[in-house]
Amino acid sequence: MHAFNHDVANKLREIAALLNTQHANPFRCNAYLHAADTLDNMPQNIAELMQAEGIQGLIAVPSIGEGIARSIYEYIATGRMSRLENLKGAADPVALFRSIPTVGRALAERIHDSLHVESLEALENAVRGGQLARVEGLGTKRREADDHHREGQHTVVTETHGKLKGKRVVRGREPECLQIYDTASGGR
């Protein structure tokens, strides 16, 4: 086993673990785990393969699809894996809220402390529920800007509770999604 392959494999396992804690699609979590196992068992150094054959060489490896290949490519080229960094940020609500334009550390902390929300989905629900007024220092102009949601935009999430737990749904259209899932499964 190559040490570098094992290092990359551990990064992929970390992604899988974070996705799992966020109740992502189990197939997606398993894809990262299978790719990690493949890297651990590869006789060739993955960096050498990428240098010789590029991203297509990575995609040609069993268990490595295009998305995972891009993450591996990025890690080889830059020493970072932005997918992993983004998921780690999602585990820290303050860091996650700071990714919203014009939201700094202090405001992100006030949002978290005042609304007791841990995810962008929960924050969106708080916005829709008119709870932003509870956040100290959040002025009327900013609340109105945050309340504005352009027509035609939809948020798709993996439901974390209820009858649709683990299913992808359009936020605000859960009853329709439930009907579609019921129809697809024959009402089971």
TORZAPA-276495 format. One line per 10 residues: number of its first residue (from 1); their letters; for each residue x, y, z of N, C-alpha, C. Coordinates in steps of 0.2 Angstrom, whole numbers. Example, Ala and Ser with C-alpha at 12.3 -4.5 7.8 and 13.67 -1.06 7.14 Angstrom:
2
1) as) 66:-28:39:62:-22:39:66:-16:39  64:-11:35:68:-5:36:64:0:39 $
***
This chain:
188
1) mhafnhdvan) 4:-6:0:0:0:0:4:6:0  3:11:-4:6:17:-5:4:22:1  8:25:4:7:30:10:2:35:7  4:38:1:0:44:-2:-7:41:-3  -8:35:-6:-15:32:-8:-19:32:-1  -15:30:4:-19:29:11:-21:35:13  -17:41:12:-18:47:15:-25:50:11  -25:49:4:-31:51:1:-37:47:3  -36:40:4:-41:36:6:-44:38:12  -40:40:17:-43:43:23:-47:49:23 $
11) klreiaalln) -45:53:18:-49:59:16:-56:57:14  -56:52:9:-62:50:7:-67:47:12  -63:43:17:-67:40:22:-70:46:27  -66:51:28:-69:57:32:-75:60:28  -74:61:22:-80:64:18:-86:59:19  -85:52:18:-91:48:19:-94:48:26  -90:49:31:-92:49:38:-96:56:39  -94:61:36:-97:68:37:-104:67:33  -104:65:27:-110:64:24:-115:60:28  -112:54:31:-117:50:35:-120:54:40 $
21) tqhanpfrcn) -116:58:44:-119:61:50:-124:66:47  -124:69:41:-128:73:38:-134:70:35  -135:63:36:-140:59:33:-140:60:25  -135:60:22:-134:60:15:-136:53:12  -137:53:6:-139:47:2:-134:41:4  -136:36:7:-131:30:9:-127:28:3  -130:28:-3:-126:26:-9:-120:31:-10  -121:37:-9:-116:42:-10:-111:41:-4  -113:39:2:-108:38:7:-104:32:5  -107:27:3:-104:20:1:-99:21:-5 $
31) aylhaadtld) -101:26:-9:-96:27:-15:-90:30:-13  -90:34:-8:-83:37:-5:-79:31:-1  -83:27:2:-80:21:6:-77:16:1  -80:15:-5:-78:10:-10:-72:13:-13  -72:19:-15:-66:22:-18:-60:22:-13  -61:23:-7:-56:23:-2:-53:16:-1  -57:11:-1:-54:4:-1:-50:3:-7  -53:5:-13:-49:4:-19:-42:7:-19  -42:13:-17:-35:17:-16:-31:13:-12  -33:11:-6:-29:7:-1:-26:1:-4 $
41) nmpqniaelm) -30:-2:-9:-28:-9:-12:-24:-8:-19  -23:-2:-21:-20:-1:-28:-13:-2:-27  -10:-6:-32:-3:-7:-32:1:0:-35  -2:4:-38:1:10:-41:-1:16:-37  4:21:-36:3:27:-33:-2:31:-37  -7:33:-34:-13:37:-37:-10:44:-40  -5:47:-37:-3:53:-40:1:52:-46  5:46:-46:8:44:-53:4:43:-58  -2:39:-57:-7:38:-62:-10:44:-64  -12:49:-60:-14:55:-62:-9:59:-66 $
51) qaegiqglia) -3:59:-64:2:63:-68:2:60:-75  2:53:-76:3:50:-82:-4:50:-87  -10:50:-84:-16:49:-87:-21:54:-86  -20:59:-81:-24:64:-80:-30:62:-76  -35:66:-76:-42:64:-73:-45:58:-76  -44:57:-82:-47:52:-86:-44:45:-83  -38:45:-81:-35:39:-78:-38:38:-71  -40:43:-68:-43:42:-61:-50:39:-62  -53:42:-67:-60:40:-68:-60:32:-70  -55:30:-73:-55:23:-76:-54:18:-70 $
61) vpsigegiar) -52:21:-64:-50:16:-59:-57:14:-56  -58:7:-55:-65:5:-52:-66:8:-46  -73:10:-45:-76:13:-39:-74:21:-39  -71:23:-44:-70:31:-44:-73:34:-49  -79:38:-48:-82:41:-53:-80:48:-54  -83:52:-58:-81:59:-60:-80:63:-54  -85:64:-49:-85:68:-44:-79:66:-39  -78:60:-37:-73:58:-33:-66:59:-36  -66:58:-43:-59:59:-46:-57:66:-46  -62:71:-47:-61:78:-46:-58:80:-39 $
71) siyeyiatgr) -61:77:-34:-58:78:-27:-51:75:-26  -50:69:-29:-43:67:-29:-38:71:-33  -40:73:-39:-36:77:-43:-34:84:-39  -39:87:-36:-38:93:-32:-33:92:-27  -34:86:-23:-30:85:-18:-22:84:-20  -22:80:-26:-15:79:-28:-12:86:-31  -16:90:-34:-14:96:-37:-12:102:-32  -17:102:-26:-16:108:-22:-15:106:-14  -16:99:-13:-15:97:-6:-21:98:-2  -27:101:-5:-33:102:-2:-38:98:-5 $
81) msrlenlkga) -44:97:-1:-50:94:-4:-56:98:-2  -58:102:-6:-63:107:-5:-70:104:-3  -71:98:-5:-77:95:-4:-77:93:4  -71:91:6:-70:89:13:-71:95:18  -67:101:15:-67:107:19:-75:110:20  -78:109:14:-85:112:14:-90:108:19  -89:101:19:-92:97:24:-90:98:31  -84:99:32:-82:101:39:-85:107:41  -85:112:37:-89:119:38:-96:118:40  -99:113:37:-106:111:38:-107:108:45 $
91) adpvalfrsi) -102:105:48:-102:103:55:-102:108:60  -99:114:58:-98:120:62:-103:125:60  -109:126:63:-114:131:61:-112:138:60  -108:140:64:-105:147:64:-101:148:57  -97:143:56:-93:143:50:-98:143:44  -103:138:44:-107:138:39:-111:144:37  -113:147:43:-117:154:42:-113:159:39  -106:159:41:-102:164:38:-101:163:30  -102:157:28:-102:157:20:-107:161:17  -112:163:20:-117:168:17:-115:175:16 $
101) ptvgralaer) -115:177:10:-113:184:9:-115:189:14  -111:193:17:-112:199:22:-113:196:29  -112:190:30:-113:187:37:-106:186:40  -104:190:45:-97:189:48:-98:184:54  -92:183:57:-92:179:63:-97:181:69  -97:188:70:-102:190:76:-109:189:74  -111:190:68:-118:189:66:-120:182:66  -115:178:63:-116:171:63:-117:168:70  -113:170:74:-114:168:81:-121:170:84  -123:176:83:-129:178:85:-135:174:82 $
111) ihdslhvesl) -134:173:76:-140:169:73:-140:162:76  -134:159:77:-134:152:80:-137:152:87  -135:157:91:-137:158:98:-144:160:99  -146:164:95:-153:167:95:-159:162:92  -157:159:87:-162:155:83:-161:147:85  -155:145:88:-153:138:89:-154:134:83  -151:136:77:-152:133:71:-144:130:70  -144:124:66:-138:121:65:-136:120:58  -141:122:53:-140:121:46:-143:126:42  -141:127:36:-144:131:31:-151:130:30 $
121) ealenavrgg) -153:124:30:-160:122:30:-164:125:35  -162:124:41:-165:126:47:-165:134:48  -160:137:45:-160:144:45:-165:147:40  -166:143:34:-171:145:29:-178:145:32  -179:139:36:-185:138:39:-187:144:44  -181:146:48:-182:152:52:-184:158:49  -181:159:43:-182:165:39:-189:165:37  -191:159:34:-198:159:32:-203:160:37  -201:158:43:-206:158:49:-205:165:52  -202:170:50:-201:176:52:-197:177:59 $
131) qlarveglgt) -193:172:60:-189:172:66:-183:177:66  -181:180:61:-175:184:61:-176:190:65  -181:192:67:-182:198:71:-179:197:78  -178:190:80:-176:188:86:-168:189:87  -165:190:81:-158:191:81:-156:198:82  -152:199:87:-150:206:89:-145:209:84  -146:215:82:-142:218:77:-143:217:70  -149:213:69:-150:212:62:-156:217:60  -154:222:56:-158:227:54:-163:225:49  -168:230:49:-174:229:44:-172:228:37 $
141) krreaddhhr) -167:232:34:-165:231:27:-162:224:26  -158:222:31:-155:215:30:-161:209:30  -165:210:35:-170:205:36:-175:205:30  -176:211:27:-181:211:21:-177:208:15  -170:209:15:-166:206:9:-166:198:10  -165:196:16:-165:189:18:-172:186:17  -177:190:18:-184:187:17:-186:186:9  -182:190:5:-184:190:-2:-182:183:-5  -186:180:-8:-185:173:-11:-187:174:-18  -183:173:-23:-185:174:-30:-190:169:-32 $
151) egqhtvvtet) -195:170:-36:-199:165:-39:-195:160:-43  -197:154:-43:-194:149:-48:-188:146:-44  -186:148:-38:-180:145:-35:-183:140:-30  -180:134:-30:-182:129:-25:-176:126:-21  -177:124:-15:-172:121:-11:-173:114:-11  -169:110:-13:-170:102:-13:-165:100:-7  -168:96:-3:-164:94:3:-166:86:4  -162:83:8:-163:76:11:-167:77:17  -173:75:18:-177:75:23:-174:72:29  -174:74:35:-171:71:41:-176:68:46 $
161) hgklkgkrvv) -183:69:45:-187:66:49:-194:65:46  -199:61:49:-205:60:46:-205:55:41  -211:54:38:-212:49:33:-207:50:27  -204:55:26:-199:56:20:-192:56:22  -191:54:28:-184:54:31:-179:50:26  -174:53:24:-169:50:20:-170:51:12  -176:54:11:-178:55:4:-176:63:2  -175:64:-5:-174:70:-7:-181:74:-8  -182:80:-6:-188:83:-6:-187:90:-8  -192:94:-11:-192:101:-12:-195:104:-6 $
171) rgrepeclqi) -191:108:-3:-193:112:3:-199:116:2  -204:115:6:-210:118:5:-216:115:1  -213:109:-2:-218:105:-6:-218:98:-4  -217:97:2:-216:90:5:-222:86:4  -229:88:4:-234:84:3:-234:81:-4  -232:86:-9:-232:83:-16:-227:78:-17  -221:79:-13:-216:74:-14:-218:67:-11  -221:68:-5:-224:62:-2:-228:58:-7  -233:62:-10:-237:58:-15:-233:55:-21  -228:58:-23:-224:56:-28:-221:49:-26 $
181) ydtasggr) -218:50:-20:-214:44:-18:-219:38:-16  -225:40:-14:-230:34:-13:-232:31:-19  -233:35:-24:-235:33:-31:-230:28:-34  -224:31:-33:-218:27:-36:-217:20:-32  -219:20:-26:-218:13:-22:-224:9:-22  -229:11:-26:-236:8:-26:-239:9:-19  -238:14:-15:-242:15:-9:-239:12:-3  -234:8:-4:-231:5:2:-228:9:7 $
***
